[in-house]
């Protein structure tokens, strides 16, 4: 899967989790950029991404992520 394909799929995950079809993520997107992205939404995003991509994350992998681009890179590495 390419980075573009991952970001497209991940964008849909964000839209589903936040119930907002106007969300348009970029690699630079952070929690500060999306209204409602709190700790509960963060957990929901991780679980939804695991389901969407058929992968599992370890807590240590997630702790160092600072933006959507890094999250997409982690997904790509696990695929």
Backbone as JSON Lines, residues from 0, in Angstrom:
{"i":0,"aa":"X","n":[0.84,-1.17,0.0],"ca":[0.0,0.0,0.0],"c":[0.89,1.25,0.0]}
{"i":1,"aa":"X","n":[0.55,2.22,-0.81],"ca":[1.34,3.45,-0.87],"c":[0.94,4.39,0.27]}
{"i":2,"aa":"X","n":[1.75,5.4,0.5],"ca":[1.44,6.39,1.52],"c":[0.12,7.09,1.22]}
{"i":3,"aa":"X","n":[-0.12,7.39,-0.05],"ca":[-1.36,8.04,-0.45],"c":[-2.57,7.15,-0.16]}
{"i":4,"aa":"X","n":[-2.44,5.86,-0.46],"ca":[-3.54,4.93,-0.19],"c":[-3.8,4.81,1.31]}
{"i":5,"aa":"X","n":[-2.73,4.78,2.09],"ca":[-2.87,4.71,3.54],"c":[-3.57,5.96,4.06]}
{"i":6,"aa":"X","n":[-3.12,7.13,3.61],"ca":[-3.74,8.38,4.06],"c":[-5.21,8.46,3.66]}
{"i":7,"aa":"X","n":[-5.55,7.97,2.47],"ca":[-6.94,7.97,2.03],"c":[-7.78,7.08,2.94]}
{"i":8,"aa":"X","n":[-7.3,5.88,3.22],"ca":[-8.02,4.98,4.11],"c":[-8.08,5.54,5.53]}
{"i":9,"aa":"X","n":[-6.99,6.12,5.97],"ca":[-6.93,6.69,7.31],"c":[-7.87,7.89,7.42]}
{"i":10,"aa":"X","n":[-7.99,8.65,6.36],"ca":[-8.92,9.78,6.37],"c":[-10.35,9.29,6.61]}
{"i":11,"aa":"X","n":[-10.7,8.17,6.0],"ca":[-12.04,7.62,6.22],"c":[-12.21,7.15,7.66]}
{"i":12,"aa":"X","n":[-11.16,6.59,8.24],"ca":[-11.19,6.19,9.65],"c":[-11.5,7.42,10.51]}
{"i":13,"aa":"X","n":[-10.81,8.51,10.26],"ca":[-11.04,9.75,11.01],"c":[-12.48,10.23,10.83]}
{"i":14,"aa":"X","n":[-12.96,10.21,9.61],"ca":[-14.34,10.65,9.36],"c":[-15.34,9.77,10.11]}
{"i":15,"aa":"X","n":[-15.08,8.48,10.15],"ca":[-15.98,7.56,10.86],"c":[-15.93,7.78,12.37]}
{"i":16,"aa":"X","n":[-14.73,7.88,12.91],"ca":[-14.57,8.03,14.36],"c":[-15.16,9.35,14.85]}
{"i":17,"aa":"X","n":[-14.94,10.43,14.1],"ca":[-15.42,11.74,14.52],"c":[-16.79,12.07,13.93]}
{"i":18,"aa":"X","n":[-17.34,11.15,13.13],"ca":[-18.64,11.36,12.5],"c":[-18.7,12.72,11.8]}
{"i":19,"aa":"X","n":[-17.67,12.97,10.98],"ca":[-17.53,14.26,10.3],"c":[-16.95,14.02,8.91]}
{"i":20,"aa":"X","n":[-17.8,14.12,7.89],"ca":[-17.36,13.87,6.52],"c":[-16.54,15.01,5.93]}
{"i":21,"aa":"X","n":[-16.35,16.09,6.68],"ca":[-15.55,17.2,6.16],"c":[-14.09,17.11,6.55]}
{"i":22,"aa":"X","n":[-13.74,16.16,7.4],"ca":[-12.34,16.02,7.82],"c":[-11.46,15.67,6.63]}
{"i":23,"aa":"X","n":[-10.37,16.38,6.51],"ca":[-9.38,16.12,5.46],"c":[-8.0,16.17,6.12]}
{"i":24,"aa":"X","n":[-7.48,15.0,6.48],"ca":[-6.19,14.94,7.16],"c":[-5.04,15.1,6.18]}
{"i":25,"aa":"X","n":[-3.92,15.54,6.72],"ca":[-2.66,15.62,5.97],"c":[-1.6,14.97,6.86]}
{"i":26,"aa":"X","n":[-0.42,14.72,6.34],"ca":[0.62,14.17,7.2],"c":[0.94,15.06,8.41]}
{"i":27,"aa":"X","n":[0.68,16.34,8.31],"ca":[1.0,17.27,9.4],"c":[-0.13,17.41,10.43]}
{"i":28,"aa":"X","n":[-1.27,16.78,10.19],"ca":[-2.41,16.9,11.1],"c":[-2.06,16.35,12.48]}
{"i":29,"aa":"X","n":[-2.47,17.09,13.52],"ca":[-2.27,16.67,14.91],"c":[-3.62,16.74,15.63]}
{"i":30,"aa":"X","n":[-3.63,16.28,16.87],"ca":[-4.84,16.3,17.68],"c":[-5.37,17.73,17.85]}
{"i":31,"aa":"X","n":[-4.49,18.69,17.85],"ca":[-4.91,20.09,17.99],"c":[-5.71,20.59,16.79]}
{"i":32,"aa":"X","n":[-5.59,19.91,15.65],"ca":[-6.25,20.34,14.43],"c":[-7.68,19.82,14.29]}
{"i":33,"aa":"X","n":[-8.05,18.84,15.09],"ca":[-9.37,18.22,14.94],"c":[-10.15,18.35,16.24]}
{"i":34,"aa":"X","n":[-11.27,19.03,16.12],"ca":[-12.13,19.23,17.29],"c":[-12.63,17.88,17.81]}
{"i":35,"aa":"X","n":[-12.51,17.7,19.1],"ca":[-13.0,16.47,19.71],"c":[-11.98,15.36,19.81]}
{"i":36,"aa":"X","n":[-10.74,15.62,19.34],"ca":[-9.71,14.58,19.42],"c":[-9.12,14.6,20.82]}
{"i":37,"aa":"X","n":[-9.78,13.86,21.7],"ca":[-9.32,13.74,23.08],"c":[-8.81,12.32,23.29]}
{"i":38,"aa":"X","n":[-8.56,11.96,24.54],"ca":[-7.97,10.64,24.81],"c":[-8.9,9.5,24.4]}
{"i":39,"aa":"X","n":[-10.19,9.66,24.6],"ca":[-11.14,8.61,24.19],"c":[-11.18,8.48,22.68]}
{"i":40,"aa":"X","n":[-11.22,9.6,21.99],"ca":[-11.22,9.56,20.52],"c":[-9.91,8.96,20.01]}
{"i":41,"aa":"X","n":[-8.82,9.22,20.71],"ca":[-7.52,8.67,20.32],"c":[-7.55,7.14,20.36]}
{"i":42,"aa":"X","n":[-8.09,6.61,21.45],"ca":[-8.22,5.15,21.57],"c":[-9.11,4.61,20.45]}
{"i":43,"aa":"X","n":[-10.21,5.29,20.18],"ca":[-11.11,4.86,19.12],"c":[-10.42,4.88,17.76]}
{"i":44,"aa":"X","n":[-9.59,5.88,17.52],"ca":[-8.84,5.96,16.26],"c":[-7.88,4.78,16.11]}
{"i":45,"aa":"X","n":[-7.17,4.47,17.18],"ca":[-6.21,3.37,17.14],"c":[-6.92,2.05,16.84]}
{"i":46,"aa":"X","n":[-8.01,1.8,17.55],"ca":[-8.76,0.55,17.35],"c":[-9.33,0.5,15.93]}
{"i":47,"aa":"X","n":[-9.9,1.6,15.47],"ca":[-10.48,1.63,14.12],"c":[-9.41,1.42,13.05]}
{"i":48,"aa":"X","n":[-8.22,1.99,13.26],"ca":[-7.13,1.79,12.3],"c":[-6.66,0.34,12.32]}
{"i":49,"aa":"X","n":[-6.59,-0.26,13.5],"ca":[-6.21,-1.68,13.58],"c":[-7.19,-2.55,12.79]}
{"i":50,"aa":"X","n":[-8.45,-2.27,12.93],"ca":[-9.48,-3.04,12.21],"c":[-9.38,-2.79,10.72]}
{"i":51,"aa":"X","n":[-9.27,-1.53,10.32],"ca":[-9.24,-1.16,8.9],"c":[-8.05,-1.78,8.18]}
{"i":52,"aa":"X","n":[-6.89,-1.77,8.83],"ca":[-5.67,-2.24,8.18],"c":[-5.28,-3.66,8.56]}
{"i":53,"aa":"X","n":[-6.0,-4.27,9.5],"ca":[-5.7,-5.64,9.9],"c":[-4.37,-5.78,10.61]}
{"i":54,"aa":"X","n":[-4.03,-4.8,11.44],"ca":[-2.75,-4.81,12.15],"c":[-3.01,-4.54,13.63]}
{"i":55,"aa":"X","n":[-1.96,-4.71,14.45],"ca":[-2.04,-4.4,15.88],"c":[-0.88,-3.5,16.25]}
{"i":56,"aa":"X","n":[-1.14,-2.55,17.13],"ca":[-0.11,-1.64,17.6],"c":[0.28,-1.98,19.03]}
{"i":57,"aa":"X","n":[1.54,-1.74,19.36],"ca":[2.0,-1.83,20.74],"c":[2.0,-0.41,21.31]}
{"i":58,"aa":"X","n":[1.75,-0.29,22.58],"ca":[1.71,1.02,23.22],"c":[2.98,1.8,22.97]}
{"i":59,"aa":"X","n":[4.11,1.16,23.07],"ca":[5.39,1.84,22.88],"c":[5.51,2.45,21.49]}
{"i":60,"aa":"X","n":[4.93,1.81,20.48],"ca":[4.98,2.33,19.12],"c":[4.18,3.62,19.0]}
{"i":61,"aa":"X","n":[3.09,3.7,19.73],"ca":[2.18,4.83,19.61],"c":[2.63,6.05,20.4]}
{"i":62,"aa":"X","n":[3.4,5.83,21.45],"ca":[3.81,6.92,22.33],"c":[4.7,7.96,21.64]}
{"i":63,"aa":"X","n":[5.41,7.56,20.61],"ca":[6.34,8.48,19.97],"c":[5.73,9.21,18.76]}
{"i":64,"aa":"X","n":[4.47,8.97,18.47],"ca":[3.83,9.6,17.31],"c":[3.38,11.01,17.64]}
{"i":65,"aa":"X","n":[3.64,11.95,16.71],"ca":[3.28,13.34,16.93],"c":[2.32,13.88,15.89]}
{"i":66,"aa":"X","n":[2.13,13.16,14.78],"ca":[1.2,13.63,13.75],"c":[0.71,12.45,12.9]}
{"i":67,"aa":"X","n":[-0.21,12.74,12.03],"ca":[-0.82,11.7,11.2],"c":[0.21,11.08,10.26]}
{"i":68,"aa":"X","n":[1.16,11.87,9.79],"ca":[2.18,11.34,8.89],"c":[3.0,10.24,9.55]}
{"i":69,"aa":"X","n":[3.35,10.44,10.81],"ca":[4.09,9.4,11.54],"c":[3.22,8.18,11.78]}
{"i":70,"aa":"X","n":[1.94,8.39,12.02],"ca":[1.01,7.28,12.19],"c":[0.91,6.48,10.89]}
{"i":71,"aa":"X","n":[0.82,7.18,9.76],"ca":[0.76,6.52,8.45],"c":[2.03,5.72,8.18]}
{"i":72,"aa":"X","n":[3.18,6.28,8.56],"ca":[4.45,5.56,8.37],"c":[4.47,4.28,9.21]}
{"i":73,"aa":"X","n":[3.97,4.35,10.42],"ca":[3.91,3.16,11.28],"c":[2.98,2.12,10.65]}
{"i":74,"aa":"X","n":[1.86,2.55,10.16],"ca":[0.92,1.61,9.5],"c":[1.62,0.94,8.31]}
{"i":75,"aa":"X","n":[2.28,1.75,7.5],"ca":[2.96,1.21,6.31],"c":[4.03,0.19,6.7]}
{"i":76,"aa":"X","n":[4.75,0.45,7.77],"ca":[5.79,-0.46,8.23],"c":[5.19,-1.79,8.71]}
{"i":77,"aa":"X","n":[3.98,-1.75,9.22],"ca":[3.35,-2.95,9.75],"c":[2.6,-3.77,8.69]}
{"i":78,"aa":"X","n":[2.33,-3.15,7.55],"ca":[1.59,-3.87,6.51],"c":[2.45,-4.87,5.76]}
